[in-house]
Amino acid sequence: MDQDLLVLYKGVNVLIFDLNNSNDDYHILQTQSLIQTWCETNVKSVLHNGSKCDMNIAIRNGNKLKSDIEERIGKEPDLLLVFGGTELRHGHEASDICEELIRKKITGIEFIIYSVVKSNPDLVLDKFVCGYCRKTLILTLPLVTKDTLAILNQIRPVLKHALAVYHDDIASVREKHGELLTKPVVNSSPVKSKINRDVTQRSRHSIYPMLEVPAAQKLILDYISKHGCGGQKQSVQCRTAAGHIVAEESVARDDLPPFDASIKDGYAVIAADGAGRRHVVGERSAGSPGKVCLPLKSGHCYRINTGAPIPQGADSVVQVEDTELIKGEKGEEVEINILKAPKKGQDIRVRGIDIRKGSTILSEGNLIGPPEVGLLASVGVTNVTVYKKPIIHLLSTGNELEEPEAHVLKPGCIRDSNRSVLSSLLAENGFPCVDRGICRDDPDLLLSSLSSNLLCCDVIITTGSVSMGDKDYLKEILVADLGAKIHFGRVNMKPGKPTTFATTNDHKLIFCLPGNPVSAMVTCHLFVLPALKAFVRSVHPLPSVIKARLPSTMTLDTERPEYHRVSLQQDTTGDHLIAYSTGHQLSSKLLSCKACNGFAILPKGTDTKSKLDKNTLVDVFLTKSLY
């Protein structure tokens, strides 16, 4: 295996350009993780001279494209990979800058890249360049897409040969030339699956025992806990922290408020002076230092705005509505009359009354939302340590599937809605994913797709190819080709019976969901989302369950417990929630999910209990906010 690795002479540098200056853009972090994994997998850890190989990966904003690139070249690494800044739009100038610096172009590698991306409309207009500047081979590439890994894998052997040629590594060059001379010319073929494709030999019954839903959920969560899946920490800017789970407590840098502040627009006074006339000796405005305020004397007052600091000596604020003007001069108030005697401390927010400096404002396990982001900002916390979100790849399988953009469907084909549904559901819950497209029902293609995905993600979610059809190869491939362990391959539920959970030897999580859209959505709620939440150490990973009444008699399924799509609404008294069925419950009928905000958990029907009566209380797990 070592002979296939990319062996370097001085090291590799990687620059990832964040042109949005987000510092926490999920796309940027995915690229960083993918490149880190690819380098660890494909680049030998020691150099030709036996010393440790330096792999330096850095994220930079788009403010200093040229100087950042020149700085890296100045370190004279063998290889400089530049990700981002390749697009046609304004500001994406990384390829142009590299092209100016390159003294010897390698057009063959550029050709390989364009041949990989030629069918991708998102990348076909990008500009990619490759060549040498001084002692460094420079290559520009796109931020992570479904083609990025394919590009890297295609060019790796060519990069290896190019480096050997440049460094006059005669032994390596001769070795490569010898391979070319002695190897017979054959058509390239994809990796071959070892599974038995003879349809007459397929199993007629599932070999996997049926698990109850709670047992399947517990198995997933126990596995994540036992093997330490996830739990990695990272520091993110507070402004982009919403949706993350706090990994380390955050402490206030300042008091809130940082000074005694007025709650009202009015006048800062001495309460002991009571009602009556006051001379206006100055004013205090929020955010404006104004003139230096002398300590307030009896019989005097300061005009003050909401949020402004209380002047020294004042101990009360009288709202403007409780005063009247006695005298004005040159557009300024000179004397006022206080109509109502104030109380000490009236309408004053005391320094630190909300939050004391040094106090804990967010604890480990807290979910960060908009209020928490505002809270962090208000006490001067600009970065927060959170649990790193998993890199999730989403893949649909099926010969019958076409992209949603297809104008005219081929005979027997349908548009793939699963990726749209699941990616939206994941994003809604704070887990963006990488769309890995559609894979045909071919064992070799499935194996190739799964293998490449497992190199650069933490979690794979697939839909389809898990039932008992003659084209449902997925479970066999996982076991026979990938050496994965299937923890369960059937769940006692409707819809979603063939749901499968598997793991690899390095603890990557694989969720194989049914191909029907509703089945995929229900099982994603029940199994995938809890796993992802456990991955980031959520305190409550399982969906919330509440009680609701049935508005009418409901017939029970006689084979399995059913997760019935319902719309939860308050009854007329406001005392109870009513679970209204959304209609026909076919597992392919997405329309039944349109008004759905929960799934009623209905028990399996029996000879003695074939239906539930009106007003029966049932458990309902929530899929979205009720209001």
C-alpha positions as CSV (number, residue, x, y, z in Angstrom):
1,M,0.0,0.0,0.0
2,D,2.9,2.4,0.9
3,Q,4.1,2.3,-2.7
4,D,0.9,4.0,-3.9
5,L,1.2,6.9,-1.4
6,L,2.3,10.3,-2.5
7,V,5.9,10.6,-1.2
8,L,7.1,14.2,-0.8
9,Y,10.6,15.7,-0.5
10,K,9.9,18.8,1.7
11,G,6.2,18.8,2.7
12,V,2.7,20.0,1.6
13,N,0.9,23.3,2.3
14,V,-2.8,23.8,1.9
15,L,-4.5,27.1,1.7
16,I,-8.3,27.3,2.0
17,F,-9.8,30.7,1.1
18,D,-12.9,31.7,3.0
19,L,-14.0,34.5,0.6
20,N,-17.1,35.2,2.8
21,N,-14.9,35.9,5.8
22,S,-17.2,33.7,7.9
23,N,-14.6,31.8,9.8
24,D,-17.2,29.1,10.5
25,D,-18.8,28.5,7.2
26,Y,-19.7,24.8,7.1
27,H,-18.4,24.5,3.6
28,I,-15.0,25.8,4.7
29,L,-14.9,23.3,7.6
30,Q,-15.9,20.5,5.4
31,T,-13.1,21.3,3.0
32,Q,-10.6,21.4,5.9
33,S,-11.8,18.1,7.2
34,L,-11.8,16.4,3.8
35,I,-8.3,17.6,2.9
36,Q,-6.9,16.6,6.4
37,T,-8.4,13.1,5.9
38,W,-7.1,12.9,2.3
39,C,-3.6,14.0,3.2
40,E,-3.5,11.5,6.1
41,T,-4.7,8.7,3.8
42,N,-2.8,9.5,0.6
43,V,0.4,11.3,1.6
44,K,3.2,9.3,3.3
45,S,4.0,10.6,6.8
46,V,7.7,10.6,6.2
47,L,9.7,12.4,3.4
48,H,12.1,10.8,1.0
49,N,15.0,11.5,3.4
50,G,13.1,9.8,6.3
51,S,12.2,12.9,8.3
52,K,8.6,13.8,9.2
53,C,6.4,15.2,6.5
54,D,5.1,18.6,7.3
55,M,1.4,19.0,6.4
56,N,0.2,22.5,7.0
57,I,-3.4,23.3,6.4
58,A,-4.6,26.9,6.9
59,I,-7.9,28.9,6.4
60,R,-7.5,32.4,5.2
61,N,-10.0,35.1,4.3
62,G,-10.0,36.8,0.9
63,N,-8.4,40.1,2.0
64,K,-4.8,39.2,1.1
65,L,-5.1,36.5,-1.6
66,K,-1.8,37.2,-3.3
67,S,0.3,37.8,-0.2
68,D,-1.0,34.6,1.5
69,I,-0.1,32.6,-1.6
70,E,3.3,34.2,-2.0
71,E,4.0,33.6,1.7
72,R,3.3,29.9,1.3
73,I,5.5,29.7,-1.8
74,G,8.3,31.4,0.1
75,K,8.4,28.4,2.5
76,E,9.2,26.2,-0.5
77,P,7.0,23.2,0.1
78,D,6.9,20.5,-2.6
79,L,3.1,21.0,-3.1
80,L,0.8,23.9,-2.5
81,L,-2.9,23.1,-2.8
82,V,-5.1,26.2,-3.0
83,F,-8.9,25.6,-2.4
84,G,-11.4,28.3,-3.2
85,G,-11.1,31.5,-5.2
86,T,-11.6,29.6,-8.5
87,E,-15.0,30.8,-9.5
88,L,-16.0,33.2,-12.3
89,R,-17.5,35.8,-10.0
90,H,-15.8,38.9,-8.8
91,G,-13.2,38.4,-6.0
92,H,-12.4,34.9,-6.9
93,E,-8.9,35.6,-8.1
94,A,-6.8,32.7,-6.6
95,S,-6.3,31.0,-10.0
96,D,-5.4,34.2,-11.7
97,I,-2.8,35.0,-9.1
98,C,-1.3,31.5,-9.2
99,E,-1.2,31.7,-13.0
100,E,0.8,34.9,-12.8
101,L,3.3,33.3,-10.4
102,I,3.6,30.0,-12.2
103,R,6.7,29.8,-14.5
104,K,6.1,26.2,-15.9
105,K,2.5,25.1,-16.4
106,I,1.5,21.4,-16.2
107,T,-1.5,21.4,-18.6
108,G,-2.0,17.7,-18.4
109,I,-3.1,17.9,-14.7
110,E,-5.4,20.9,-15.6
111,F,-6.9,18.7,-18.3
112,I,-7.6,15.9,-15.8
113,I,-9.4,18.3,-13.5
114,Y,-11.6,19.7,-16.3
115,S,-12.4,16.1,-17.4
116,V,-13.7,15.3,-13.9
117,V,-15.9,18.5,-13.6
118,K,-17.1,18.8,-17.2
119,S,-20.6,17.5,-16.3
120,N,-20.9,19.6,-13.1
121,P,-22.6,22.9,-14.0
122,D,-21.4,24.4,-10.7
123,L,-17.8,23.9,-11.6
124,V,-17.5,23.9,-15.4
125,L,-17.0,27.7,-15.4
126,D,-14.3,27.6,-12.6
127,K,-10.7,28.2,-13.5
128,F,-8.1,25.6,-12.4
129,V,-4.4,26.0,-12.9
130,C,-1.3,23.8,-12.2
131,G,2.4,24.4,-12.5
132,Y,5.7,25.2,-10.8
133,C,6.7,28.5,-9.2
134,R,10.3,28.2,-8.1
135,K,10.4,24.9,-6.1
136,T,6.7,24.5,-5.5
137,L,4.1,22.7,-7.5
138,I,0.9,24.8,-7.2
139,L,-2.6,23.5,-7.8
140,T,-5.9,25.4,-7.5
141,L,-9.1,23.4,-6.7
142,P,-12.7,24.1,-5.7
143,L,-14.0,24.0,-2.2
144,V,-15.4,20.6,-1.3
145,T,-18.0,19.3,-3.7
146,K,-19.0,15.9,-4.7
147,D,-16.2,16.1,-7.3
148,T,-13.4,17.3,-5.1
149,L,-12.4,13.9,-3.8
150,A,-12.6,12.5,-7.4
151,I,-10.2,15.2,-8.6
152,L,-7.7,14.5,-5.9
153,N,-7.8,10.7,-6.4
154,Q,-7.4,11.1,-10.2
155,I,-4.4,13.4,-10.0
156,R,-2.6,11.8,-7.1
157,P,-0.5,9.3,-9.3
158,V,0.3,12.1,-11.8
159,L,1.4,14.4,-8.9
160,K,3.6,11.7,-7.6
161,H,5.3,11.3,-11.0
162,A,5.6,15.1,-11.6
163,L,7.3,15.5,-8.2
164,A,9.7,12.7,-9.0
165,V,10.6,14.1,-12.4
166,Y,11.1,17.6,-11.0
167,H,13.4,16.4,-8.2
168,D,15.4,14.1,-10.5
169,D,14.4,11.1,-8.5
170,I,15.7,8.7,-11.1
171,A,14.7,5.6,-9.2
172,S,11.1,6.6,-8.9
173,V,10.9,7.8,-12.5
174,R,12.4,4.5,-13.7
175,E,10.0,2.5,-11.6
176,K,7.1,4.4,-13.1
177,H,8.4,4.0,-16.6
178,G,9.0,0.3,-16.0
179,E,5.3,-0.1,-14.9
180,L,4.2,1.5,-18.1
181,L,6.4,-0.7,-20.3
182,T,5.5,-4.0,-18.6
183,K,1.9,-3.6,-17.8
184,P,-0.6,-4.7,-20.5
185,V,-3.0,-2.1,-21.7
186,V,-6.5,-2.8,-20.3
187,N,-9.7,-0.8,-20.0
188,S,-9.9,0.8,-16.6
189,S,-12.7,-0.7,-14.5
190,P,-14.2,0.3,-11.2
191,V,-13.7,-1.5,-7.9
192,K,-15.4,-4.9,-8.0
193,S,-17.9,-6.0,-5.3
194,K,-17.6,-9.5,-3.9
195,I,-21.3,-10.1,-3.4
196,N,-23.3,-12.8,-5.1
197,R,-25.4,-11.3,-7.9
198,D,-27.2,-14.4,-8.9
199,V,-30.8,-13.5,-8.3
200,T,-31.8,-17.2,-7.8
201,Q,-29.4,-17.3,-4.8
202,R,-30.8,-14.3,-3.0
203,S,-32.3,-14.7,0.5
204,R,-36.1,-14.9,0.6
205,H,-36.2,-13.9,4.2
206,S,-34.3,-11.3,6.2
207,I,-31.6,-12.6,8.4
208,Y,-31.9,-9.6,10.7
209,P,-34.0,-9.8,13.8
210,M,-36.8,-7.2,14.3
211,L,-36.0,-4.6,16.9
212,E,-38.5,-2.4,18.7
213,V,-38.0,1.4,18.1
214,P,-36.8,2.2,21.7
215,A,-34.3,-0.7,21.6
216,A,-32.9,0.5,18.2
217,Q,-32.6,4.1,19.5
218,K,-30.8,2.9,22.6
219,L,-28.4,0.7,20.6
220,I,-27.4,3.8,18.5
221,L,-26.9,6.1,21.4
222,D,-25.0,3.4,23.4
223,Y,-22.7,2.9,20.5
224,I,-21.9,6.6,20.1
225,S,-21.3,6.9,23.8
226,K,-19.2,3.7,24.1
227,H,-16.9,4.5,21.1
228,G,-16.7,8.2,21.7
229,C,-18.1,9.1,18.3
230,G,-18.0,12.9,17.9
231,G,-17.3,15.1,21.0
232,Q,-14.5,17.0,19.2
233,K,-14.3,20.6,20.3
234,Q,-13.7,23.8,18.2
235,S,-13.8,27.5,18.8
236,V,-16.2,29.5,16.7
237,Q,-17.2,33.1,16.5
238,C,-20.2,33.9,18.6
239,R,-22.0,35.5,15.6
240,T,-22.0,32.1,13.8
241,A,-22.5,29.9,16.9
242,A,-26.3,29.5,16.7
243,G,-27.2,25.9,16.5
244,H,-24.1,24.6,18.2
245,I,-23.8,22.8,21.6
246,V,-21.5,24.5,24.1
247,A,-18.5,22.4,24.9
248,E,-16.8,24.6,27.6
249,E,-18.5,27.1,29.8
250,S,-18.4,30.8,28.8
251,V,-17.6,33.4,31.4
252,A,-18.7,37.1,31.3
253,R,-15.8,39.5,30.7
254,D,-17.8,42.5,32.0
255,D,-20.7,43.3,34.2
256,L,-24.1,43.8,32.6
257,P,-25.0,46.6,32.6
258,P,-21.4,47.8,33.0
259,F,-22.6,50.9,34.9
260,D,-25.6,52.1,36.8
261,A,-28.0,53.0,33.9
262,S,-31.3,54.8,33.5
263,I,-34.3,52.8,32.6
264,K,-36.3,55.8,31.5
265,D,-36.0,59.1,29.6
266,G,-36.2,61.8,32.3
267,Y,-34.1,63.4,35.0
268,A,-31.5,62.0,37.4
269,V,-32.2,63.4,40.8
270,I,-31.6,63.0,44.5
271,A,-34.6,61.2,45.9
272,A,-34.4,62.9,49.3
273,D,-35.2,66.2,47.6
274,G,-38.8,65.0,47.0
275,A,-41.1,66.8,44.6
276,G,-40.6,70.4,43.5
277,R,-38.3,72.6,41.5
278,R,-34.9,71.5,40.1
279,H,-32.2,73.3,38.2
280,V,-31.1,71.4,35.1
281,V,-27.3,71.4,35.3
282,G,-26.4,69.1,32.4
283,E,-27.5,66.1,30.4
284,R,-26.4,62.4,30.0
285,S,-27.1,60.5,26.7
286,A,-26.6,56.8,26.0
287,G,-23.3,56.1,24.3
288,S,-22.1,59.7,24.6
289,P,-19.5,60.6,27.1
290,G,-20.7,64.3,27.1
291,K,-19.2,66.8,29.5
292,V,-17.6,65.7,32.8
293,C,-20.4,65.5,35.3
294,L,-19.8,67.1,38.7
295,P,-21.3,65.3,41.6
296,L,-25.0,66.2,41.8
297,K,-26.0,68.6,44.5
298,S,-29.4,69.0,46.3
299,G,-31.9,71.0,44.2
300,H,-30.2,70.1,40.9
301,C,-30.8,67.4,38.3
302,Y,-29.4,66.1,35.1
303,R,-31.5,65.4,32.0
304,I,-31.0,61.8,31.1
305,N,-31.8,59.3,28.3
306,T,-32.7,55.6,28.5
307,G,-29.5,53.6,28.9
308,A,-27.3,56.5,29.9
309,P,-25.0,56.3,33.0
310,I,-26.3,57.7,36.2
311,P,-24.4,60.8,37.3
312,Q,-22.4,60.7,40.6
313,G,-24.6,61.6,43.5
314,A,-27.9,60.8,41.8
315,D,-29.9,57.9,43.2
316,S,-33.2,58.1,41.3
317,V,-34.7,58.8,37.9
318,V,-37.9,60.7,37.3
319,Q,-39.6,60.0,34.0
320,V,-40.2,62.9,31.8
321,E,-44.0,62.4,32.1
322,D,-43.8,63.3,35.8
323,T,-42.3,66.7,35.2
324,E,-43.1,70.1,33.8
325,L,-40.9,72.8,32.3
326,I,-40.6,76.0,34.4
327,K,-37.9,77.9,32.5
328,G,-36.0,77.4,29.2
329,E,-33.2,79.5,27.7
330,K,-31.5,79.3,24.3
331,G,-33.2,76.0,23.5
332,E,-32.1,74.4,26.7
333,E,-34.0,73.5,29.8
334,V,-33.0,75.6,32.8
335,E,-35.5,74.7,35.5
336,I,-38.2,72.0,35.8
337,N,-40.8,71.0,38.3
338,I,-41.0,67.4,39.6
339,L,-44.7,66.6,40.1
340,K,-44.3,63.3,42.0
341,A,-41.8,62.6,44.8
342,P,-39.3,59.8,43.6
343,K,-38.1,56.8,45.5
344,K,-34.5,55.9,46.0
345,G,-33.3,53.6,43.2
346,Q,-36.4,54.4,41.1
347,D,-35.9,53.4,37.4
348,I,-32.2,52.6,37.7
349,R,-30.5,49.4,36.5
350,V,-27.7,48.8,38.9
351,R,-24.3,47.8,37.5
352,G,-24.0,44.0,37.2
353,I,-27.7,43.4,38.2
354,D,-28.2,41.2,35.1
355,I,-24.8,39.5,35.0
356,R,-21.7,39.8,37.1
357,K,-18.2,39.8,35.6
358,G,-16.7,36.3,35.9
359,S,-20.0,34.6,36.2
360,T,-20.9,31.6,34.0
361,I,-23.3,32.6,31.3
362,L,-23.3,29.4,29.2
363,S,-22.6,25.9,30.5
364,E,-21.5,22.8,28.7
365,G,-24.4,21.1,26.9
366,N,-26.4,24.4,26.4
367,L,-27.8,24.8,22.9
368,I,-26.9,28.2,21.4
369,G,-29.8,30.1,19.9
370,P,-30.3,33.8,19.1
371,P,-30.8,34.8,22.7
372,E,-27.5,33.1,23.7
373,V,-25.6,34.7,20.9
374,G,-26.9,38.1,22.0
375,L,-26.0,37.3,25.6
376,L,-22.4,36.4,24.7
377,A,-22.1,39.6,22.7
378,S,-23.4,41.8,25.5
379,V,-20.7,40.6,27.9
380,G,-17.8,40.8,25.5
381,V,-17.4,37.1,24.7
382,T,-16.5,36.9,21.0
383,N,-15.6,33.2,20.7
384,V,-17.1,30.2,22.2
385,T,-16.0,26.6,22.4
386,V,-18.5,24.2,20.9
387,Y,-18.8,20.6,19.9
388,K,-17.8,20.1,16.2
389,K,-20.7,19.0,14.0
390,P,-20.3,15.8,12.0
391,I,-19.6,15.8,8.3
392,I,-22.6,14.2,6.8
393,H,-22.9,12.7,3.3
394,L,-26.3,12.1,1.8
395,L,-26.8,9.6,-1.0
396,S,-29.9,8.3,-2.9
397,T,-29.8,4.9,-4.6
398,G,-32.0,3.6,-7.4
399,N,-32.1,3.0,-11.2
400,E,-35.5,4.8,-11.4
401,L,-34.3,8.1,-9.9
402,E,-33.6,11.3,-11.8
403,E,-32.6,14.7,-10.6
404,P,-35.5,17.1,-9.6
405,E,-34.3,19.4,-12.5
406,A,-35.2,16.8,-15.1
407,H,-37.6,18.4,-17.6
408,V,-38.8,15.2,-19.1
409,L,-38.8,11.9,-17.2
410,K,-37.5,8.8,-18.8
411,P,-40.1,5.9,-18.9
412,G,-40.4,4.2,-15.5
413,C,-38.4,7.0,-13.7
414,I,-39.3,9.4,-11.0
415,R,-37.7,12.5,-9.6
416,D,-35.6,12.0,-6.4
417,S,-37.3,13.9,-3.5
418,N,-35.5,12.1,-0.7
419,R,-32.3,14.2,-0.8
420,S,-34.3,17.4,-0.9
421,V,-36.5,16.2,2.1
422,L,-33.6,14.9,4.2
423,S,-31.2,17.7,3.5
424,S,-33.9,20.3,4.5
425,L,-34.8,18.3,7.6
426,L,-31.1,18.0,8.7
427,A,-30.5,21.7,8.0
428,E,-33.6,22.7,9.9
429,N,-32.1,20.9,12.9
430,G,-28.7,22.5,12.5
431,F,-26.9,19.7,10.6
432,P,-26.0,20.7,7.0
433,C,-25.0,17.8,4.8
434,V,-23.1,17.2,1.5
435,D,-25.4,16.1,-1.3
436,R,-23.6,13.1,-2.9
437,G,-26.2,12.6,-5.7
438,I,-27.8,9.4,-7.0
439,C,-26.1,6.1,-7.3
440,R,-27.4,3.4,-9.6
441,D,-28.4,-0.1,-8.3
442,D,-25.0,-1.6,-9.3
443,P,-22.9,-3.4,-6.7
444,D,-19.6,-2.0,-8.1
445,L,-20.9,1.6,-8.3
446,L,-22.4,1.4,-4.8
447,L,-19.2,0.0,-3.4
448,S,-17.1,2.7,-5.1
449,S,-19.5,5.5,-3.9
450,L,-19.6,4.2,-0.3
451,S,-15.8,3.7,-0.2
452,S,-15.0,7.2,-1.4
453,N,-17.6,8.8,0.9
454,L,-16.3,7.0,4.0
455,L,-12.9,8.6,3.4
456,C,-14.1,12.1,4.2
457,C,-17.2,12.0,6.3
458,D,-18.4,11.0,9.8
459,V,-21.9,9.9,8.9
460,I,-23.4,8.5,5.7
461,I,-27.1,8.5,5.1
462,T,-28.5,6.5,2.2
463,T,-32.0,6.0,1.0
464,G,-33.2,2.9,-0.9
465,S,-31.6,-0.6,-1.6
466,V,-32.3,-2.0,1.9
467,S,-35.5,-4.0,1.4
468,M,-35.8,-7.5,-0.1
469,G,-35.8,-6.6,-3.8
470,D,-33.3,-8.3,-6.2
471,K,-31.6,-4.9,-6.6
472,D,-31.3,-4.2,-2.9
473,Y,-27.5,-4.8,-2.5
474,L,-26.6,-2.3,0.2
475,K,-26.6,-4.5,3.3
476,E,-24.5,-7.2,1.5
477,I,-22.0,-4.7,0.3
478,L,-21.6,-3.2,3.8
479,V,-20.7,-6.6,5.2
480,A,-18.9,-8.4,2.4
481,D,-17.0,-5.5,0.8
482,L,-16.6,-2.9,3.5
483,G,-16.3,-5.1,6.6
484,A,-19.0,-3.0,8.3
485,K,-21.0,-4.3,11.2
486,I,-24.8,-4.1,10.8
487,H,-26.3,-3.5,14.3
488,F,-29.8,-3.8,13.1
489,G,-31.4,-4.4,9.7
490,R,-35.1,-4.3,10.6
491,V,-37.3,-2.3,13.0
492,N,-40.8,-3.1,14.1
493,M,-42.5,0.0,12.8
494,K,-44.7,1.3,10.0
495,P,-43.4,3.0,7.9
496,G,-39.7,2.2,8.1
497,K,-39.3,-1.5,8.6
498,P,-36.1,-2.1,6.6
499,T,-34.2,0.7,8.4
500,T,-30.5,-0.3,8.9
501,F,-27.8,1.0,11.1
502,A,-24.2,0.0,10.5
503,T,-20.7,1.1,11.6
504,T,-17.2,0.7,10.2
505,N,-14.1,-0.4,12.0
506,D,-13.1,3.3,12.5
507,H,-16.6,4.1,13.9
508,K,-18.1,5.9,11.0
509,L,-21.9,5.8,11.2
510,I,-24.0,4.5,8.3
511,F,-27.8,4.9,8.2
512,C,-29.5,3.1,5.4
513,L,-33.1,4.4,5.3
514,P,-36.0,3.1,3.2
515,G,-36.5,4.6,-0.3
516,N,-40.1,5.8,0.2
517,P,-40.0,9.5,1.1
518,V,-42.2,9.4,4.2
519,S,-40.4,6.3,5.5
520,A,-37.1,8.1,5.0
521,M,-38.4,11.2,6.8
522,V,-39.9,9.3,9.8
523,T,-36.8,7.2,10.3
524,C,-34.5,10.2,10.0
525,H,-36.5,11.8,12.9
526,L,-36.4,8.7,15.0
527,F,-32.8,7.4,14.4
528,V,-30.6,9.8,12.5
529,L,-31.3,13.1,14.3
530,P,-30.9,11.5,17.8
531,A,-27.6,10.1,16.6
532,L,-26.4,13.4,15.3
533,K,-27.5,15.2,18.4
534,A,-25.6,12.6,20.5
535,F,-22.6,13.2,18.3
536,V,-22.5,16.8,19.4
537,R,-23.3,15.8,23.0
538,S,-26.8,17.2,23.2
539,V,-28.3,16.6,26.6
540,H,-31.7,15.5,25.1
541,P,-31.1,13.7,21.8
542,L,-34.4,11.9,21.5
543,P,-37.5,13.6,20.1
544,S,-39.9,15.1,22.5
545,V,-43.1,13.0,23.2
546,I,-46.4,14.5,24.4
547,K,-49.9,13.3,25.0
548,A,-52.8,14.1,22.7
549,R,-56.4,12.9,22.2
550,L,-57.7,11.2,19.0
551,P,-60.7,13.2,17.5
552,S,-62.2,10.0,16.1
553,T,-61.9,6.3,16.0
554,M,-58.7,5.1,14.5
555,T,-58.1,1.6,13.0
556,L,-54.8,-0.1,14.0
557,D,-52.4,-1.9,11.7
558,T,-52.4,-5.6,12.5
559,E,-48.7,-6.2,11.6
560,R,-46.7,-3.4,13.2
561,P,-46.9,-0.4,15.5
562,E,-47.6,2.7,13.3
563,Y,-46.2,6.2,13.3
564,H,-49.2,8.0,12.0
565,R,-48.8,11.6,10.6
566,V,-50.9,14.0,12.6
567,S,-51.6,17.7,12.9
568,L,-51.7,18.8,16.6
569,Q,-54.2,21.5,17.5
570,Q,-55.7,22.8,20.7
571,D,-59.2,21.8,21.5
572,T,-61.9,24.5,21.9
573,T,-61.3,24.7,25.7
574,G,-57.5,24.9,25.3
575,D,-57.1,22.1,27.9
576,H,-56.0,19.4,25.5
577,L,-54.2,18.8,22.2
578,I,-56.0,16.9,19.5
579,A,-54.1,14.7,17.0
580,Y,-55.9,15.1,13.7
581,S,-54.8,12.5,11.0
582,T,-53.3,14.1,7.9
583,G,-55.0,11.6,5.7
584,H,-53.9,8.5,3.8
585,Q,-50.7,7.1,5.3
586,L,-49.0,5.6,2.2
587,S,-45.3,5.6,2.8
588,S,-44.7,7.3,-0.5
589,K,-47.3,10.0,0.0
590,L,-45.4,13.2,1.0
591,L,-48.6,15.3,0.8
592,S,-49.7,13.7,4.1
593,C,-46.6,15.4,5.7
594,K,-47.5,18.9,4.6
595,A,-49.5,19.9,7.7
596,C,-47.8,17.3,9.9
597,N,-46.2,18.5,13.2
598,G,-46.0,15.1,14.9
599,F,-46.3,11.3,14.6
600,A,-48.9,9.6,16.8
601,I,-47.5,6.3,18.1
602,L,-50.2,3.7,17.5
603,P,-49.9,0.2,18.9
604,K,-50.1,-2.9,16.8
605,G,-53.7,-4.1,16.4
606,T,-54.8,-7.5,17.9
607,D,-57.8,-9.7,17.6
608,T,-59.2,-8.1,20.7
609,K,-58.0,-4.6,20.1
610,S,-58.4,-3.6,16.4
611,K,-59.0,0.1,16.9
612,L,-58.6,3.1,19.3
613,D,-61.7,4.9,20.4
614,K,-62.4,8.6,20.1
615,N,-60.7,10.7,22.8
616,T,-58.1,8.0,23.5
617,L,-54.9,9.5,24.8
618,V,-51.9,8.6,22.6
619,D,-48.2,9.4,22.6
620,V,-47.1,11.8,19.9
621,F,-43.5,12.7,19.1
622,L,-43.0,16.2,17.8
623,T,-41.4,16.9,14.5
624,K,-41.6,20.7,14.7
625,S,-42.7,23.5,17.0
626,L,-46.5,23.6,17.6
627,Y,-46.8,27.4,17.4
